[in-house]
Amino acid sequence: MIEEEEFEFAEDLEAILHLTPEVQLAIEQVFPSQDPLDRADFNAVEYINTLFPTEQSLANIDDVVNKIRLKIRRLDDNIRTVVRGQTNVGQDGRQALEEAQIAIQQLFGKIKDIKDKAEKSEQMVKEITRDIKQLDHAKRHLTTSITTLNHLHMLAGGVDSLEAMTRKRQYGEVANLLQGVVNVLEHFHKYMGIPQIRQLSERVKAAQSELGTQILADFEEAFPSQGSKRPGGPSNVLRDACLVANVLDPRIKQEIIKKFIRQHLSEYLVLFQENQDVAWLDKIDRRYAWIKRQLVDYEEKYGRMFPEEWCMTERIAVEFCHITRVELAKVMRTRAKEIEVKLLLFAIQRTTNFEGLLAKRFTGCTLTDIPGVRKRPESPLESTNPFLEDEPGEDGGTEKDEDLAKPRKPKAPDNPFHGIVSKCFEPHLYVYIESQDKNLGELIDRFVADFRAQGPPKAGTEEGGAVLPSCADLFVYYKKCMVQCSQLSTGEPMIALTTIFQKFLREYAWKILSGNLPKSSSNSGGLTISSLLKEKEGSEAAKFTVDELCLICSILSTAEYCLATTQQLEEKLKEKVDKVLVERINLTGEMDTFSTVISNSIQLLVQDLDAACDPALTAMSKMPWQSVEHVGDQSPYVTSIIMHIKQNVPIIRDNLASTRKYFTQFCIKFTNSFIPKFINHLFRCKPISMVGAEQLLLDTHSLKTVLLDLPSIGSQVLRKAPASYTKIVVKGMTRAEMILKVVMAPHEPPVVFVDNYIKLLADGNPETFQKILDMKGLKRSEQSSMLELFRQRLPTPPSGADGGPSLSFSTPTPEQESSRIRKLEKLIKKRL
């Protein structure tokens, strides 16, 4: 019973002492402890097992029990002390609360007293500062009134003085006084409703109007519009009047300037009237000499009369330019038939020189409000065109190609006066364009005559294969014309000049280049079989002589130079012309013309070498290949072909050294022409015996080796042929070798022969198979069965493919070769 009661008590105690995790965590933070008895998850069994881990440790059980009991007593004492200490806590708390309430009441009363005293202080301050604010407002109003009265006094006195000085023409004092009166009057804009102020403002305006009228009258009197002589000279009165005009309405200043300049240039209009002899273009220098003298005379007599900021010297020069432009345009319209190109260029040169002189002397600040003057933006020049050196003089010599690559000097700053006079010549530049048309026509004719007189370039000389000198002369003249015309105008005349350039570029291409290409002679003798049997080098000649080959190469190099230079000329023209006209500059047609000349030249070289090889191929097709008894060295026709290649190709390569890409094109075009022709002649060799086929295979390999070395044949410097060229040679000559291997293969059994043909040639054309059978010498009956079997053995083309006759197979090397083919390969290796 006692044990059960203790157990129930322990359960009740555990239920009472069960705390939430938050409370337990707070207790651990306030009273940290490492004692297992203080842990929330205390387990009595585990704790006892810890104290007595073994049976032997039970011997100390009495000591452990005594320690626990001692600890329990201490805890009971602590609990008892705490409980007793909390007996009077409630009473002490109530007493402290009452004391706090009493203190708060006392504090509230003090705060209220302080607030009442602050309100009284604020009211007292307001009463004190009210008088001070009134004094401040009174002081400010009084200051404003005094200032206004002073301004009014100054304005009234100034107006009276201004009117008096105006009547006495005391412009020096008026200039300073008027500016001050105007400044003072600005302070009274808000008082214009007052009659007296409005009256003073009207008096100021009246004085300004009277001053303007009076000053204009003084200038009219000093510089009358009528009369040949100006009475007197500049005076201090007029100088001061100009200062007054600066303060008056700007129209007064403009009127003074206009009348003075008009009077100053009145003599010019009389001296250079349209009906006067000095008004014509041949005496245009006198116009510019006259204005120079007038400007010097103005600086000496009137330089100090006008303010410096008026820029009167520049204004006189600018007005002179406008009058001169109008007068020159008028006289040129009247006497248009008398204008010659030399006279026109003389007048333009003198005019542009004068405009350059104006740019050095003046800044052009007066041009901003003057219509009709076009300022051209500076266009930077690039170094990608051949027109990079300085502008050539009239007596400049021909320019070399290396000079064209020099960087151009920096361009001088743009001239603000450009075109201010010379613009009048633009409608008459057709004379210049027509002259250049005529000159270029004569230049082309001279080129043709010189070429006929000097003859084509000779082989072995510096001229052989080089660019024709006439080409450089043509583009030098083009450059001179372009620069000259761009100085005259960058508008429609440049388009007209471009049209002339296009015309003569085409004429140069056809008359000088295409017109001098050698013609293939149709009556040249060909090679015979008997001549092929003679293996002597030099026994046969190509259709074109060495000099003719050099000429073709020279024309090709010239056409390439013209093509590149024409492209650069187009870019330069687009830089020179106005931006709105750039789209009209197009030399693509002329560049295509030179490309055609290049293509024709290469084709001529190919045809020449191809034609030289034709007799040898013809002899090959007529040789009795069925009666060949043994395989020897290469055949005579191969020797003849190699001889022609060694004769022509080095000459062509040396003369096209500067245009390597076109020599490569020549090699590719020749190979594309020669190999199909060689294969066609192979098909004509029928019938062919086994030994004959072996000999042809040896010859084919020899030609393949020569063709692979074609770009560097006869050269001391060995260069690897381009990959594109090598691919063409290997593909074409491999087909020829496969044809001969098929011919060498036995035709029995037929199925094996047909399959071997399909594997080696990968050609599904029955006509090609028919030619192979003819080369083998089969009878028609055998051929018919073979053709039928061939059609049956052809693989079915994939769905969606074009139903063409040719097949696309890889070309594998046969796994087994006959003994004859092995012997042939050994023979070839031994020869190599």
C-alpha positions in Angstrom: 0.0 0.0 0.0 2.8 2.4 0.9 4.6 1.7 -2.4 1.4 2.3 -4.4 0.8 5.6 -2.7 4.4 6.7 -3.4 4.0 5.7 -7.1 0.8 7.8 -7.4 2.4 10.7 -5.7 5.3 10.6 -8.1 2.9 10.5 -11.1 1.0 13.5 -9.7 4.2 15.4 -9.1 5.4 14.7 -12.6 2.2 15.9 -14.1 2.4 19.1 -12.0 6.0 19.8 -12.9 5.6 19.2 -16.7 6.6 22.4 -18.4 6.2 23.5 -22.0 9.4 23.5 -24.3 9.4 27.3 -24.4 9.4 27.6 -20.6 12.0 24.9 -20.2 14.3 26.7 -22.8 13.9 30.0 -20.9 14.8 28.3 -17.6 17.9 26.7 -19.1 19.0 30.1 -20.5 18.5 31.8 -17.0 19.9 28.9 -14.9 22.3 26.9 -17.0 23.1 23.5 -15.4 25.0 20.3 -16.3 23.3 18.2 -13.6 21.3 15.3 -15.0 18.7 15.9 -12.4 17.9 19.3 -13.9 17.2 18.0 -17.4 13.6 18.0 -18.7 13.9 14.5 -20.1 15.3 13.1 -16.9 15.0 9.3 -16.7 15.5 7.8 -13.3 16.4 4.3 -14.6 19.1 5.6 -16.8 20.4 7.8 -14.0 20.6 4.8 -11.6 22.3 2.7 -14.2 24.8 5.5 -14.6 25.5 5.5 -10.9 25.7 1.7 -10.6 26.9 0.3 -13.9 28.0 -3.0 -12.4 27.0 -5.2 -9.5 30.3 -4.4 -7.7 29.3 -0.8 -7.7 26.3 -1.6 -5.5 28.7 -1.8 -2.6 28.7 2.0 -2.4 24.9 2.3 -2.4 24.8 3.7 1.1 27.1 6.6 0.3 25.1 7.4 -2.8 21.8 7.4 -0.9 23.3 9.7 1.8 24.4 12.1 -0.9 21.0 12.3 -2.5 19.3 12.7 0.9 21.7 15.6 1.7 20.9 17.2 -1.6 17.1 16.8 -1.0 17.5 18.6 2.4 19.3 21.5 0.8 16.6 21.8 -1.9 14.0 21.8 0.8 15.8 24.5 2.7 16.1 26.7 -0.5 12.4 26.2 -1.3 11.4 27.1 2.3 13.5 30.3 2.2 12.1 31.4 -1.1 8.5 30.8 0.1 9.0 32.7 3.2 10.7 35.6 1.3 7.6 35.9 -0.9 5.2 36.5 2.1 5.4 40.3 2.1 5.9 40.8 -1.7 2.2 41.7 -2.3 2.1 44.4 0.4 5.4 46.0 -0.8 4.1 46.0 -4.4 0.9 47.9 -3.5 2.8 50.5 -1.5 5.3 51.1 -4.4 2.4 51.5 -6.9 0.7 54.1 -4.7 4.0 56.1 -4.5 4.4 56.0 -8.3 0.9 57.3 -8.8 1.5 60.2 -6.4 4.8 61.1 -8.3 3.0 61.1 -11.7 0.3 63.5 -10.4 3.0 65.9 -9.2 4.9 65.7 -12.6 1.7 66.4 -14.5 1.1 69.5 -12.4 4.6 70.8 -13.1 4.2 70.2 -16.9 1.0 72.2 -16.9 2.7 75.1 -15.2 5.5 75.1 -17.7 3.1 75.1 -20.6 1.2 78.1 -19.2 4.4 80.0 -18.8 5.5 79.1 -22.4 2.2 80.4 -23.8 2.6 83.7 -21.9 6.2 84.0 -23.2 5.1 83.4 -26.8 2.5 86.0 -26.6 5.0 88.4 -25.2 7.5 87.7 -28.0 4.8 88.2 -30.6 4.0 91.6 -29.1 7.7 92.6 -29.2 8.3 91.3 -32.8 5.1 92.9 -34.2 6.7 96.3 -34.0 10.0 95.0 -35.5 8.2 93.5 -38.5 6.4 96.8 -39.1 9.7 98.6 -39.0 11.2 96.1 -41.5 8.4 96.5 -44.0 8.6 100.2 -43.7 12.3 100.1 -44.3 12.0 97.9 -47.4 9.2 100.0 -48.9 11.1 103.2 -48.2 14.3 101.8 -49.9 12.2 100.7 -52.9 10.6 104.1 -53.1 13.9 105.9 -52.9 15.5 103.7 -55.5 12.5 104.1 -57.8 12.6 107.9 -57.3 16.3 107.9 -58.1 15.6 105.8 -61.3 12.8 108.2 -62.1 15.0 111.2 -61.6 17.8 109.6 -63.7 15.2 108.6 -66.4 13.7 112.1 -66.5 17.1 113.8 -66.6 18.5 111.3 -69.1 15.5 111.8 -71.5 16.0 115.5 -71.3 19.7 115.2 -71.9 19.2 112.7 -74.7 16.9 115.0 -76.6 19.3 117.9 -76.1 22.3 115.9 -77.3 20.4 114.5 -80.2 19.6 118.0 -81.5 23.3 118.9 -81.0 24.5 115.6 -82.7 26.7 114.8 -79.7 26.7 111.1 -80.6 29.7 110.2 -78.4 27.7 111.2 -75.2 24.5 109.8 -76.6 25.9 106.3 -77.1 26.7 105.9 -73.4 23.6 107.8 -72.2 21.1 106.0 -74.4 22.3 102.6 -73.2 21.9 103.8 -69.6 18.4 105.2 -70.3 17.2 102.0 -71.9 18.5 100.0 -68.9 16.8 102.3 -66.4 13.6 102.2 -68.4 13.5 98.4 -68.1 12.8 98.9 -64.3 9.6 100.8 -65.0 7.9 98.1 -67.2 5.5 97.3 -64.3 4.7 101.0 -63.9 3.6 101.6 -67.5 0.1 102.2 -66.3 1.2 105.5 -64.7 0.7 108.3 -67.3 4.0 110.0 -66.5 6.0 106.8 -66.8 4.3 106.0 -70.1 5.1 109.5 -71.3 8.7 109.1 -70.5 8.8 105.8 -72.3 7.3 107.3 -75.4 9.8 110.2 -75.3 12.6 107.6 -75.2 11.2 105.8 -78.3 10.8 109.0 -80.1 14.4 109.9 -79.3 15.5 106.6 -80.6 13.5 107.0 -83.8 14.9 110.5 -84.3 18.4 109.3 -83.7 18.0 106.6 -86.3 16.6 109.0 -88.9 19.2 111.6 -88.1 22.1 109.1 -88.3 20.9 107.7 -91.6 20.7 111.3 -92.9 24.2 112.1 -91.7 25.5 109.0 -93.5 23.5 109.9 -96.6 25.0 113.4 -96.5 28.5 112.1 -95.9 28.2 109.3 -98.5 25.6 110.3 -101.1 24.2 107.7 -103.4 24.6 110.1 -106.4 27.8 111.6 -107.5 31.1 110.3 -108.5 33.1 111.6 -105.5 32.5 111.3 -101.9 32.8 114.7 -100.1 35.3 114.6 -97.3 36.1 111.5 -95.4 35.4 109.7 -92.1 34.7 111.9 -89.1 34.5 111.4 -85.4 30.8 112.3 -85.6 30.1 109.3 -87.9 32.3 107.0 -85.7 30.2 108.0 -82.7 27.1 107.6 -84.7 28.0 103.9 -85.4 28.3 103.4 -81.6 24.8 104.8 -81.2 23.6 102.5 -84.0 24.7 99.5 -82.0 22.2 100.5 -79.3 19.4 101.3 -81.7 17.1 99.0 -83.6 19.3 96.5 -85.6 17.6 97.6 -88.8 19.4 101.0 -88.5 22.7 99.2 -88.4 21.8 97.0 -91.4 20.7 100.0 -93.3 23.9 101.9 -92.7 26.0 98.9 -93.7 23.9 98.3 -96.8 24.0 101.9 -98.0 27.7 102.2 -97.3 28.6 99.0 -99.1 26.3 99.9 -102.0 27.9 103.3 -102.4 31.4 101.9 -102.0 30.8 99.3 -104.8 28.9 101.7 -107.1 32.1 102.4 -109.0 32.6 98.7 -109.6 29.2 98.4 -111.3 30.0 101.2 -113.6 33.5 100.0 -114.6 32.5 96.4 -115.2 29.2 96.8 -116.9 28.1 94.0 -119.2 28.9 96.0 -122.3 32.4 96.9 -121.2 35.5 95.1 -122.6 36.9 94.5 -119.1 33.7 92.6 -118.1 34.7 89.5 -120.1 36.4 86.4 -118.7 39.8 87.1 -120.2 40.1 90.2 -118.0 38.6 88.7 -114.8 41.9 89.4 -113.0 41.0 93.2 -113.1 37.9 92.6 -111.1 39.8 91.0 -108.3 42.6 93.5 -108.5 40.0 96.3 -108.2 38.5 94.9 -105.0 41.9 94.4 -103.5 42.7 98.1 -104.0 39.3 99.1 -102.7 39.8 97.0 -99.5 43.2 98.5 -98.9 41.7 102.0 -99.5 38.9 101.2 -97.1 41.3 100.1 -94.3 43.3 103.3 -94.7 40.3 105.7 -94.8 37.4 104.0 -93.0 38.9 101.2 -91.0 38.5 103.1 -87.6 35.1 104.6 -88.4 33.1 101.4 -88.1 33.3 99.2 -85.0 35.5 96.1 -85.4 32.6 93.7 -84.7 30.8 94.9 -87.7 33.4 93.2 -90.0 32.9 95.8 -92.7 35.9 94.7 -94.7 34.6 91.1 -95.0 31.1 92.4 -95.7 32.4 94.5 -98.6 34.3 91.5 -100.0 31.3 89.2 -99.6 28.9 91.7 -101.3 31.5 92.1 -104.1 31.5 88.3 -104.6 27.7 88.2 -104.8 27.6 91.1 -107.4 30.5 89.5 -109.3 28.7 86.1 -109.4 25.5 87.7 -110.7 27.3 89.9 -113.3 29.5 87.0 -114.6 26.5 84.7 -114.9 24.7 87.4 -116.9 27.6 88.1 -119.2 28.3 84.4 -119.8 24.6 83.8 -120.7 24.9 86.7 -123.2 28.1 85.5 -124.8 27.9 81.8 -124.2 29.1 81.0 -127.7 32.4 82.8 -127.1 33.3 80.6 -124.1 36.2 78.3 -124.8 37.5 75.7 -122.4 40.9 77.4 -121.9 39.2 80.7 -121.2 36.7 79.0 -118.8 39.5 77.2 -116.9 41.5 80.4 -116.7 38.6 82.3 -115.2 37.8 79.4 -112.8 41.4 79.2 -111.7 41.6 82.9 -111.0 38.3 82.8 -109.2 39.2 79.9 -107.0 42.5 81.5 -106.2 40.6 84.7 -105.1 38.3 82.6 -102.9 41.3 81.0 -101.3 42.7 84.4 -100.6 39.4 85.4 -98.9 39.6 82.3 -96.8 43.1 83.3 -95.6 42.1 86.9 -94.8 38.6 86.5 -93.3 36.8 84.0 -91.1 33.5 83.8 -92.9 31.5 85.0 -89.9 29.3 87.1 -92.1 28.2 84.2 -94.3 25.8 82.6 -91.8 23.0 84.9 -92.8 23.8 85.1 -96.5 21.9 82.7 -98.8 23.4 81.1 -101.8 26.7 80.1 -100.2 27.1 76.4 -99.9 29.5 75.1 -97.4 30.8 71.6 -98.3 31.6 69.2 -95.5 35.1 67.8 -95.5 35.2 64.3 -96.7 38.1 62.2 -95.4 40.2 60.4 -98.0 41.0 56.7 -97.7 44.2 55.1 -98.8 42.5 52.3 -100.8 42.5 54.1 -104.2 45.3 54.9 -106.6 44.6 58.6 -106.5 46.5 59.3 -103.3 49.3 61.7 -104.2 49.1 65.5 -104.3 47.2 67.1 -107.2 49.5 67.1 -110.2 50.5 70.3 -111.8 49.8 71.2 -115.4 53.3 70.1 -116.4 53.4 67.1 -114.1 54.9 63.9 -115.5 53.4 60.5 -115.5 53.0 58.8 -112.2 54.4 55.4 -111.3 52.4 52.6 -109.7 54.5 52.7 -106.5 53.6 56.4 -106.1 50.0 55.6 -106.1 50.3 53.7 -102.9 51.7 56.6 -100.9 49.4 58.0 -98.2 47.8 61.3 -99.0 48.8 64.4 -97.1 46.2 65.7 -94.6 43.6 67.8 -96.4 43.5 71.6 -95.6 40.6 73.0 -93.7 37.5 73.6 -95.8 37.2 77.0 -97.4 34.0 78.8 -96.3 34.1 81.0 -99.4 34.3 78.1 -101.8 31.7 78.6 -104.5 30.7 82.1 -103.5 31.8 83.3 -107.0 32.8 80.2 -108.9 29.3 78.8 -108.6 28.3 80.9 -111.6 30.6 78.8 -113.8 28.7 75.5 -113.1 26.0 75.9 -115.8 28.8 76.4 -118.4 30.9 73.4 -117.4 29.5 71.5 -120.3 32.2 73.2 -122.3 34.8 71.6 -120.1 33.1 68.2 -120.2 32.9 68.3 -124.0 36.6 69.3 -124.1 37.5 66.3 -122.0 35.4 64.1 -124.2 37.4 65.3 -127.2 40.8 65.1 -125.4 40.1 61.5 -124.2 39.1 60.5 -127.7 42.3 61.9 -129.1 44.2 60.2 -126.2 42.7 56.8 -127.1 43.5 57.3 -130.8 47.1 58.2 -129.8 47.3 55.0 -127.8 46.1 53.0 -130.8 48.6 54.7 -133.1 51.5 54.2 -130.6 50.7 50.6 -130.2 50.7 50.0 -133.9 53.9 52.0 -134.3 55.8 50.4 -131.5 54.4 46.9 -132.0 53.5 44.4 -129.2 55.8 43.8 -126.3 58.8 41.6 -127.1 59.6 38.4 -125.3 62.6 38.6 -123.0 62.2 42.4 -122.5 60.9 44.3 -119.5 57.7 45.1 -121.4 56.9 41.4 -122.0 53.9 40.5 -119.9 53.9 43.8 -118.1 51.1 46.3 -117.9 50.8 48.5 -120.9 52.1 52.1 -120.2 49.1 53.6 -121.9 47.0 52.2 -119.1 48.8 54.3 -116.4 48.7 57.3 -118.7 44.9 57.0 -119.0 44.2 56.8 -115.3 46.7 59.6 -114.6 44.7 61.8 -117.0 41.4 60.6 -115.3 42.7 61.6 -112.0 43.7 65.0 -113.2 40.3 65.6 -114.7 38.5 64.3 -111.6 40.4 66.6 -109.3 40.0 69.6 -111.6 36.2 69.0 -112.0 35.7 68.4 -108.3 37.2 71.9 -107.7 34.7 73.4 -110.1 31.6 71.5 -109.0 30.6 68.4 -107.1 27.1 68.2 -108.7 25.9 67.2 -112.1 29.1 68.0 -113.9 30.8 65.2 -112.0 28.1 62.9 -113.2 28.7 64.0 -116.7 32.4 63.5 -116.3 31.8 60.0 -114.9 29.8 59.2 -118.1 32.8 60.3 -120.2 35.0 58.1 -118.0 32.8 55.1 -118.6 32.7 55.7 -122.4 36.5 55.7 -122.7 37.1 52.9 -120.3 35.0 50.7 -122.6 36.8 52.1 -125.7 40.2 51.4 -124.1 39.0 47.8 -123.3 37.9 47.1 -126.8 40.4 49.2 -128.9 43.6 48.7 -127.0 43.1 45.4 -125.2 40.6 43.2 -127.0 41.4 44.8 -130.4 45.1 43.8 -130.1 44.5 40.2 -128.9 46.1 37.8 -131.5 43.7 35.9 -133.7 43.8 32.2 -134.0 45.0 31.3 -137.5 42.8 28.7 -139.1 45.3 27.7 -141.8 48.1 26.7 -139.5 49.4 23.3 -140.3 48.6 20.5 -137.9 50.7 17.5 -136.8 50.7 14.3 -138.8 51.3 10.8 -137.6 54.6 10.6 -139.3 55.7 13.8 -137.5 54.6 12.4 -134.2 57.0 9.4 -134.7 59.9 11.8 -134.7 60.7 12.5 -131.1 62.7 15.6 -131.6 62.0 18.7 -129.5 61.4 21.8 -131.4 60.2 20.1 -134.6 56.8 21.5 -134.1 55.6 25.0 -133.1 52.5 26.3 -131.3 50.0 28.4 -133.2 51.0 31.6 -131.3 54.5 32.8 -131.3 56.3 33.6 -128.1 55.8 37.3 -128.7 52.1 36.8 -129.2 51.9 34.8 -125.9 53.7 37.7 -124.2 51.2 40.1 -125.7 48.3 38.1 -124.5 49.8 38.0 -121.0 50.5 41.7 -121.1 46.9 42.5 -122.1 45.6 40.2 -119.3 47.8 42.0 -116.7 46.7 45.3 -118.1 43.0 44.3 -117.8 43.5 43.2 -114.3 45.2 46.5 -113.4 42.3 48.4 -115.1 39.8 46.3 -113.2 41.3 47.1 -109.8 41.9 50.7 -110.6 38.4 51.2 -112.0 37.0 50.0 -108.7 39.1 52.5 -106.8 38.2 55.2 -109.3 34.5 54.5 -108.5 35.2 54.9 -104.8 37.1 58.1 -105.4 34.3 59.6 -107.5 31.7 58.8 -104.8 33.9 60.6 -102.3 34.1 63.7 -104.5 30.5 63.9 -105.6 27.6 65.3 -103.5 26.0 62.7 -101.3 22.6 62.9 -103.1 24.3 61.8 -106.3 26.4 59.0 -105.0 23.9 56.3 -106.2 24.4 57.5 -109.8 28.1 56.6 -109.7 28.3 53.0 -111.0 31.2 51.6 -113.0 30.2 48.0 -112.6 29.6 47.6 -116.4 33.2 48.8 -117.1 34.6 46.4 -114.5 32.6 43.6 -116.2 34.2 44.6 -119.5 37.7 44.3 -118.2 36.7 40.9 -116.6 35.6 39.8 -120.0 39.0 40.8 -121.5 40.7 38.8 -118.8 38.5 35.8 -119.5 39.0 36.0 -123.3 42.8 36.3 -122.7 42.9 33.2 -120.6 40.6 31.4 -123.1 43.1 32.3 -125.9 46.0 30.9 -124.0 44.0 27.7 -123.3 42.9 27.3 -126.9 46.4 27.8 -128.1 47.9 25.1 -125.9 44.9 22.9 -126.5 45.1 23.3 -130.3 48.8 22.4 -130.1 47.9 19.2 -128.4 45.1 18.3 -130.9 47.3 16.7 -133.6 49.0 14.5 -131.0 45.7 13.3 -129.7 44.5 12.7 -133.3 47.6 10.6 -133.9 46.9 8.7 -130.7 43.4 7.8 -131.9 44.7 6.6 -135.3 47.5 4.4 -134.0 47.0 0.6 -134.5 46.7 -0.3 -130.8 45.6 -3.8 -131.7 49.0 -4.7 -133.2 51.1 -3.4 -130.3 53.3 -6.3 -129.3 55.1 -5.1 -126.2 55.0 -2.2 -123.6 57.8 0.2 -124.0 58.5 3.8 -122.9 55.9 6.5 -123.4 54.5 6.9 -126.9 55.6 9.7 -129.3 52.3 11.5 -129.0 52.8 11.9 -125.2 56.3 13.3 -125.9 54.8 15.8 -128.3 52.1 16.9 -125.8 54.7 17.3 -123.0 57.0 19.2 -125.4 54.2 21.8 -126.2 53.4 22.1 -122.5 57.0 22.7 -121.6 57.2 25.3 -124.4 54.1 27.3 -123.5 53.5 27.0 -119.8 56.8 28.5 -118.5 56.4 31.5 -120.8 52.8 32.1 -119.6 53.8 31.6 -116.0 56.7 34.0 -116.2 54.6 36.7 -117.9 51.8 36.2 -115.4 54.1 36.3 -112.3 52.3 39.4 -111.0 48.9 37.9 -111.5 49.3 34.4 -110.0 45.6 33.7 -109.6 45.0 34.1 -113.3 47.8 31.7 -114.1 46.0 29.2 -111.8 42.8 29.8 -113.7 44.7 29.1 -116.9 45.9 25.8 -115.6 42.4 24.8 -114.4 40.7 25.8 -117.6 43.3 23.9 -119.7 42.9 20.8 -117.6 39.2 21.0 -117.8 39.5 21.2 -121.6 42.3 18.7 -122.2 41.2 15.8 -120.0 37.7 15.4 -121.6 39.2 15.7 -125.0 41.8 13.1 -124.1 39.1 10.7 -122.9 37.1 11.2 -126.1 40.2 10.3 -128.2 40.7 7.2 -126.0 37.3 6.0 -127.0 38.3 6.4 -130.6 41.2 4.0 -130.1 39.6 0.8 -131.2 40.1 -2.1 -131.2 42.7 -2.3 -128.4 44.7 -5.4 -127.5 45.7 -6.2 -124.0 49.3 -5.0 -124.6 47.9 -1.8 -126.3 45.8 -1.1 -123.3 48.8 -1.4 -121.1 50.8 1.0 -123.2 47.9 3.5 -123.1 47.7 3.1 -119.4 51.4 3.9 -119.1 50.9 6.9 -121.4 47.9 8.1 -119.3 49.9 7.9 -116.1 52.7 9.9 -117.7 50.3 12.6 -118.8 48.7 12.6 -115.3 52.2 13.2 -113.8 52.9 16.1 -116.2 49.5 17.6 -115.5 50.0 17.4 -111.8 53.3 19.3 -112.2 51.8 21.7 -114.7 51.9 24.9 -112.5 55.6 24.5 -111.7 56.8 22.7 -114.9 60.1 24.1 -116.1 60.6 26.2 -113.0 63.6 26.2 -110.7 61.3 27.0 -107.8 59.0 24.1 -107.0 55.6 25.1 -105.7 52.9 22.9 -104.6 49.9 23.0 -106.9 46.7 24.4 -105.6 44.4 21.7 -104.0 41.5 22.6 -106.3 43.7 22.1 -109.4 45.1 18.8 -108.1 41.6 17.5 -107.4 40.5 18.2 -111.0 43.5 16.4 -112.5 43.2 13.4 -110.2 39.5 13.0 -110.8 39.8 13.3 -114.6 42.8 11.2 -115.2 41.7 8.5 -112.8 38.6 8.1 -114.9 40.8 7.6 -118.0 42.8 5.0 -116.1 39.7 3.2 -115.0 38.5 3.1 -118.6 41.7 1.4 -119.7 41.5 -1.1 -116.8 38.0 -2.0 -117.8 39.2 -2.6 -121.4 42.1 -4.7 -120.1 39.7 -6.9 -118.0 38.4 -10.1 -119.7 34.8 -10.1 -120.9 34.2 -13.6 -119.8 32.1 -14.3 -117.9 29.9 -11.3 -118.9 28.4 -10.8 -115.5 31.8 -10.3 -113.8 32.8 -7.9 -116.6 29.7 -5.8 -116.3 29.9 -5.7 -112.5 33.6 -4.7 -112.7 32.7 -1.9 -115.1 30.0 -0.6 -112.8 32.4 -0.6 -109.8 35.3 1.0 -111.6 33.6 3.6 -113.7 30.4 4.2 -111.8 28.8 5.3 -115.1 25.3 4.2 -115.9 25.2 5.6 -119.4 24.8 2.8 -122.0 26.6 4.9 -124.6 29.8 4.8 -122.5 29.5 1.1 -122.0 29.0 0.7 -125.8 32.2 2.6 -126.4 34.1 0.3 -124.0 32.8 -2.7 -125.9 33.9 -1.1 -129.2 37.4 -0.6 -127.7 37.6 -4.3 -126.8 36.6 -5.1 -130.4 33.6 -7.3 -129.6 31.1 -8.2 -132.3 27.7 -6.6 -132.5 26.0 -9.8 -131.4 28.1 -10.0 -128.3 27.6 -6.3 -127.6 23.8 -6.7 -127.7 23.8 -9.4 -125.1 26.3 -7.3 -123.0 24.2 -4.2 -123.2 21.1 -6.1 -122.1 23.0 -7.6 -119.2 24.4 -4.1 -118.4 20.9 -2.7 -118.2 19.8 -5.5 -115.9 22.8 -5.2 -113.6 22.4 -1.5 -113.1 21.5 -0.7 -109.5 18.1 0.8 -108.9 18.5 4.6 -108.2 17.1 5.8 -104.8 13.6 7.1 -104.6 13.3 10.8 -105.3 16.6 10.9 -107.2 16.9 12.3 -110.7 16.6 9.6 -113.3 19.8 10.6 -115.1 22.1 8.1 -116.8 25.1 8.6 -114.6 25.6 6.9 -111.2 27.3 8.2 -108.1 29.5 5.4 -106.9 32.7 5.4 -105.0 35.7 4.2 -107.0 37.4 1.4 -104.9 40.7 -0.1 -106.0 40.2 -3.8 -107.2 41.2 -6.3 -104.6 43.0 -8.5 -107.1 44.9 -7.3 -110.2 46.0 -9.5 -113.0 49.6 -10.2 -113.5 49.8 -7.9 -116.5 48.6 -4.9 -114.4 51.2 -5.7 -111.7 53.9 -5.7 -114.3 52.7 -2.4 -115.7 52.8 -0.8 -112.2 56.4 -2.0 -111.7 57.3 -0.6 -115.1 55.8 2.8 -114.2 57.6 2.9 -110.8 60.9 1.9 -112.5 60.5 4.8 -115.0 59.6 7.3 -112.3 
